[in-house]
Amino acid sequence: MGAFLAYLSEELVTVRKLIPVLLASLFAHATSHAAVDLIAIGSLTGNAADLSTETAAPLESGVPGNILGGLGSGLAYAGGDTFLALPDRGPNATNYNGAVDHTTSYIPRFQTLTMTLTPSAPGSALPFTLTPALTASTLFSSRHPLVYGNGVNAGLPHGAPTLNAKNHTYYFSGRSDNFDAARLSTDPSNARLDPEGIRVSNDGEKIYITDEYGPYVYEFHRETGQRKRVFQLPIEFAANNLSAQGDAEISGNAMGRVANKGMEGLAITPDGKTLVGIMQSPLLQDGATNGRFTRIVTIDVNTGAVRQHAYELTNIGTVSKPKYPAVSEIVAINDHEFLVDERDGKGLGDDSSAAYKKIYRIDLTNAAEVSGMSGEANLAGKAVAKTLFLDVAAKLNAYGITAKNIPAKLEGMAFGPDVAINGVAKYTLYIANDNDFLGSVSGANFPAGIDNPNKFFVFAIDQSDLPTYRRQQIRSLHRPIK
């Protein structure tokens, strides 16, 4: 009897060891995960100001320089109940000057938030209530001089923020003419910055930012917002002929990133050693917005060494259906698996109905290296394998959120702290929107107008759906962020 029990015990141990492996292999054949569920929604009004009072003066368009908007362009977990939210280049939805694509001298920044998740009252539609609160606004700057536009051709004042002189520093700016026309778009002396992805280092002291203007990948000091390091991207990502107007910049180049569709997403592996950026759309030489393959770039944080991989877009459209070839975010499951947010631009804020907002799971293990390759034909057959993980639009529809009420730009994505539901531990995934700094919108769908806040959706994930997930361990800061 004792021998039999020992044998049985050994067999059970073997089965337990095999369970994660079996579950991991099953995801390759899955289409979505029923155990991923919406558990909370939170919001911050888009009609308020952030905490950078020294930037409150009106911008060139008349919009306040510290309007609290665009928080979901990027979202990073920073430990505990702290998240970092990233607005992009600032308000440009108010038409005032087409010579600069209506961009302004908004100083790019990141917002520090606490996200308090508490059980909802009995009978509530969702099991948890999310309460976001803004605790800090930190401006991006450089200790070295930056290139600003003189504004003459656009009939505007000089592009340098007025705060430069007051604080004796060089702030980045969202205005599209702040570049050196004699250099590539990836030149780090350019003052224009359109941040889209954000992650935190394991020591909690640094943040990493991706941008669409360069594209750039920068390291900033988290407390001061000052740039500390530039990661050099391959030359094939750069545009050569620069313009303050995106359409002119696209037509003036045969290679490089498409204007306003640069490096949109950023992940960091749990060990903090590798950054993984993803381009919103294919490079010009790969077919631009009509192409099938965009690019993933891995960067060794220690050495700066870069590798490239191809990602095939699912929602490339047809002649009869508009194309929405856009990737907004990437987040790490472990050191080789990632979730990728692929979406259309439809929904609230666009006066249309959301149709395609899906999250895919990919694995870079043994992924083909595509550095030095260009053109859709050469990238074909080399893209990383992908599997649908979550149909966000369908899940929100299931909770009564209609397609016209789903935010058009669900761009920020981050794993958050675990929660317990009915005594079972679950992972959480936070998704945020970029509201384009428009606190309210109107149109055919909402002729009387409707609030368009900064929204945060929280999904709970059964641990069996991500058996290989490894959490990034981020050290908490021992001093407040200013």
N, C-alpha and C positions, 0 to 999 in steps of 0.2 A: 504494500500500500504506500509506504514511504517513497519507494522508487517511482511509483506511478505519479504521486503528487509532485515530486521533483521534476519529472519529465513534463508534466502539465504546466508547471511554473515556467520552465524554460521555453515552452511553446508560446505561452502568453507573452513573455518578454519579446520573443521574436516578432509576434504579431504587432505588438505595440510599436516596435521599431519600424515595421513596414508601413504602418498607417500613414505617417506623413509623406512617405515616398509615393504611395498609391494615390493619395489625395492630390499631390503635386502633379502626377501624370494625368489625372483626370481633367485638370483645367484645360488641357490642350484640346479636349473634345467638347467642352462646355460652351454654351452660347451666352449665358448670363447666370447670375447667382441669386437665387430666391432668398438666400439668407442675408443679403445686403438690403437694409431697410432704412427709410427716412425716420429719424427719431427727434429732430428738433430743427427749428428755424429761428434765426435771430436777425436783427437789422439795426443799422444806425442811419439816422436821417441824412439825406443828401443836401439838406438846406442849412446845415450848421457849419461852423468854422472849426478848423483843427486847432492845435495848441501852439502853432508857430505865429504868435501875434505880430512879430516883427515883419511878417510877409503879408499882412492883412490888406495893404493898400491895393486898390483896383489894378488889374492887369491891363494891357493894351485894349482888350476887348470889353473892359468894364466889369469883368467877373472878379470877385475878391480873390486875392492871391493866396488865401489860406482856406479856400472852400474844401469841405471834407467830402471828397469824392474819389471815384475810381479805385476803391480800396481792394477790389478783387483782381486787379491786374496780376498780382502775385500774392501768395499767402505762404507763410512759413511758420512752423511750430517751433517755439523757443523753450519748451519745458514748462512743467506745472500747468497753469491756465493761461500762459502767455503766448501770444501769436504776434507776428510781424506782418502787417498788411502794406502792400505796395501800390500806390497810385502810379500811373504812367506819366507821360510828358506834360500833362495838365489839360485845362479846358481848351478844346478847339472845336466844340460843337456850336459855339456862337459865331456866326459869320461876321467878320469885320475886315479881313484883309487876305484875299486869296493869294497874294504874292508870297506869303509865308504859310499857306495852307491853314490860315486862321489859328496858328499856334501862337503861344504867348511866352513871356519871360517868367512863367511859373517855374519855381525852383523845385526840381524833383526831390522827393523825400520818402521816408518810410514811416509808417504809423505803428506804434506799439499798443497792442490791445490786450485786455484781459477778457477771456471768454468763459463766463461762468455757466456751467451746465448743471441744472438742478431738476429733480423729479417734478413733473407737472402735477397739477391738482387732479384728483380722480375725475374721470369722465372727459379729460382733455383729448383733443384729436391726436396729439403726439405725446409720447411718454416723458419727454424732457423739454425743458424751457431753456433757451440759450439767451444769455444777456451779455452782449458785447459792451465794453467800455473803453474809451480812448484814454491812454495814460501818458503818451509822449508823442511828439512829432519831431523827427530828426532830419535835417537838411543834408543833401549830398554836396560835398565840396572837394576841392583839390588844393594841395599846398603849393602846386606849381601853376604858373600862368596858363590860362585856357584861351582858345581863339573864339572871339565873338564877332557877329556880323555888325557892320556899321549902320545897317538899316536904311541907307540912302535909297537904294533901288525900290524898296517897299514903302517908302515914305514913313518910316518908323524911327524912333530913337535908337541909339546904340543898343546892341543886344546884351550888354553886360548888366546883370542885376544890380540895382542901386545898393543892395545890401553889401556888395563887395567892398565898397569903400568904408562903410561903417564898421565892418567886422574884420577888415584887412585879410580877406581870403578870396578865393575864386570859386564861386558857386556854379554848379551845372545849371542848365536851363533847357526848357522844352522848346524854345523857339528854333524853327527849322533852318534859319540862316546862320546859325552859330557854328561855322565850320571853316576849315582852311581849304579853299578850292584847289590848291596846288598839291594836295595830298590825298591819299586814299580815304574812303569813308571810315576805315578802321583806325585812323590815326587818333591816339589817345589824347592829343592836345585839343581836339574839338570839344567845345563846351556843350553842344547839344546832346541830350540824353533822354532816351525814351525807355525807362526801365520796365521790364515785364516779368522777370523771374527773380525770386529771392530765396536764399537758404542761409542757415546759421551754421557756423563752425562748431565742432564738438566742444571747444573750450568756451563757447558762448561769447567770445570777444569780437569775432569778425562776422561780417555778412558778405555774401556773394551775390552779385547782381548781373543779370543778362539784359541786353538792350536791343532795340530794333534799328536805331540809327546807324550803328557801326557795321555789323553788330559788334558789341563789346561784351567781355566778361571781366568784371572788376571785383576786387576785394576792397571793402570799406571797413573802417573801424566802427564797431557798433555803437559805441558811446558818443563819439564826436561826429560821425557821418563823413569823415575825411577819407578820401581814397588812399589806399596803401599799396595796391599792387594791380598790375595789368596782366591779364593772360592773353598772349598773342594767338589770334586765330589764323588759320591758313588764308593765304592771299586770295584764294578762289571765292571767299565769302565777301570780299570787299568790292564796292563800286568805285569806279575810277572818275567818272564825270558826275560831279555833285551839283545838286540844285536845292533850293529852298522849297520847291514844289515837287511833290512825290511823283506825279505823272511825268514830269519832265525828266526826273532822275531815272525813271524806268526806261523811257524811250531813248535816253542817252547812253545806255550801257547794254552790253551783250553778255556780261557775266557779273556775278555777285548776287547779293541778296536783293529781293524785291523791296522797294521802298515801303515802309510801314508794315513789313512782314518779315522782320529779321528774327533774331533769336528770342523766341517767345517764352519758352519754358526752361526750367532749371531744376535738377535734382541733385542731391548729395547722398553718397552711399553712407550707410550707418556707421562705418568706421571713420568717416570724415575725410577719406583719402582721395576720393574721385568726385569731380563735378560732371554732371551729364546734362548738356544743353540740347534743345531741339528747336529747329527752325519752324516758324509758323507755316511757311509755304516753301515749295521748291525754289532753288536758286534759278536765276535767269537762264543759265546754260543747261539746266535740267528741265526746262519747260515752263518755269514761272508758275503762275496760277492755273495754267492748264496742264501742269505736269502731275505725274502720279507719285513721285518719290521726293520726300523732303529728307533732311539730314539730321542725324544725331551726332553730337560731338562729345567725346569723353575727354576730360582734362585731368591729368595727374596733378593734384594740388601741390605736391612737393617739387616736381620737376617742370611742370608746365607742358609735358608731352601730350600730344593730341592724337586721337584716333577718330575716324569717321565711319558711320554706319548709315544705311538707307532705311527709311521708314515709308511703307506704302500707304497712301491715303485711301481709306475706304470710300469716303463720300466725295468722289471726284466729279460726280454728276454726268450728265449726258447732254446732247444737243437740246433735248426738250426739257431738261431739268437744270436749273442754275447750278453752277459749280460752287462748292463751299470748301475748298481745300485748305483747311485751317486747323492747326494744332495749337492749343493754348497752354498746356502744362504737362509736366512729367514729374513723377514723384517716385522715390525708391522704395521697393519692397524689401530688397536686400542688396548685396553688392553686384548682382547681375540681372535681377528682375525689376520691372518698373510698370507703373500705371501711366497711361497717356490719355490726355483729354483731347478728343477730336470733336469739332463742333461746327455748326452753321453760325450765322450772325443774326438769326431771326428770333423774335420774341419781344418782350417788353423793352422799350427803348428804341426799337427799330420800327414800331408800329406795324408789326407783322406777327406771325405765329411760329413758335419754335417747332422744329421738326427733327433736327439731328443733333443730339448732344450725348455722346457716348464715350465711355472710358474703356480702353483696351489694355490688356496685359501683354507685355513683351518680355523676352529673355535675350540678353546680349551674349550669352554663352555661345562661343563658336560663331558669332555673327561675322559676316564678311566685312573686311576692311575695304572701304571704297575711296580712300584718299587717292587723289590723282586721277580719278575717273570722273567723267562728266557726260551728260546726256542721258535721257530716259532709257534708251536702248542698252546702254552699258550698265545701268543700275538694275535693269530687269533681272529677276531671279536672285538678287543679292539682298533683298530687304529682310529685316528681322521678322520672325513669325509673330503673329498677333492673334489674340483671342478676345472676344467681347467679354468684359467683366461686368459692366453696369450700363444700362440704358437709362440715363439720368432723366431725360424728358418723359419717358414712359413711367418711371417711378414717381415723378412729381405729378403726372396726370392721374395716377392711381390714388393720390391723396387729394384730389379735387383742385389741383392747381392747373388751370387751363393753359393751352399752348400760348395764348396771347399774354398770359401773366407770368410765364417763365422768363427770367431775365435773358436778354439776347446774348450777353457776353459773360458766360460762366467760364472764367479764366483761371482763377486761383484755386489751388488744391493742396491740401496738406493732411497728413495723418495727425490725429490729436491724441489726447489721453484716453486710456481704456475706460469703459463704463460697464456696469453690471446691470443686466436686464433679467429679472426673475432669477437672480442668483447666478447667472451665467456671464462670464467675462466676455466682452466684445471689443474689437478694435473700432476706432472711429475715423472717419474720413470727412474732412471739412471742405466744402466747395463754396467759393465766393464769386460775386459778379463785379464787373467793371461797369459802373453806371454812366460813364463818360462825363462825370461831374454835372449831371443833370438831375437835380433833386426832384423834379416832376416833369412829366411829359404829357403830350396830348396828340391827337391824330384821329384817324378813322376808327380805330379800335376804342379809343377813349376820348371822344370829342369834348367832354367836360374837364379833361385832365385827370391825372392820377399820380400819386406819389411814386417815385422811382428811387428807393433808398439803396444803401449799401447792404446787400443781403448775404446771409451765411446759412448754408444748408448742411446739416450734420447727418451722416449716414453711419449706422452701426453695421459692422461686418463680423459674421460668424468666424471664429478662428479657424474652423475647418476649411473655409474658403480661401484663406491665406496662410497655409501651414508653414510656409517658408519665410514669413514676415519677420524682420529683425528691426527693432526700434533703434533710432539714433539716440545715443546718450549725450545730452547737452548739459554742460555744467551751468548752473545758475550763476548769474552775476551777483557779486556781493555789494554792488553800489547801484544807485538808481540811474536809469538812462535819462538823459536830458533831451 
